[in-house]
Amino acid sequence: MATLHKTSTQYVGKMEFDTVINGHHITLDTVAAGGGEDKGASPKPLLLSSLAGCTGMDVVSLLNKMHVVYSDFKIEVEADLGDEHPKMYTEIRLTYFIKTEDKDKMEKAINLSKDKYCGVSAMLSKVCPIVSKIVYL
């Protein structure tokens, strides 16, 4: 049986919206040039954050199951936005920063996230290439 996900998004004013996800509020807005007041994240970068969170949770879960010692784990995401409407990302780049001695298991965790577990990555990769690299600290 499919799992139902549901959110609610309420218009606040100008270009600001309040989104509620499982009781958590997220403010969406845009910059002044777009008619907003920059009170919150804009939707497309929030999508990139969702990708980072999804793969990050996978990687942490997998590293913990593999008993890998690690610290200072961070993910940065960059994406190129096309010029024509609808403006879509043309390439997404994930950079994983981590301190660990076990590079093989780190690479395995990222590949498992990309190829098997991260639903956000699976959906986005159907319309946009996603490339990744690891920076060992």
Secondary structure as UniProt FT lines:
FT   STRAND          7..13
FT   TURN            14..15
FT   STRAND          16..21
FT   TURN            22..23
FT   STRAND          24..28
FT   HELIX           32..34
FT   HELIX           43..65
FT   TURN            66..67
FT   STRAND          70..81
FT   STRAND          89..100
FT   HELIX           103..112
FT   HELIX           113..117
FT   HELIX           119..124
FT   TURN            125..127
FT   STRAND          130..136
//
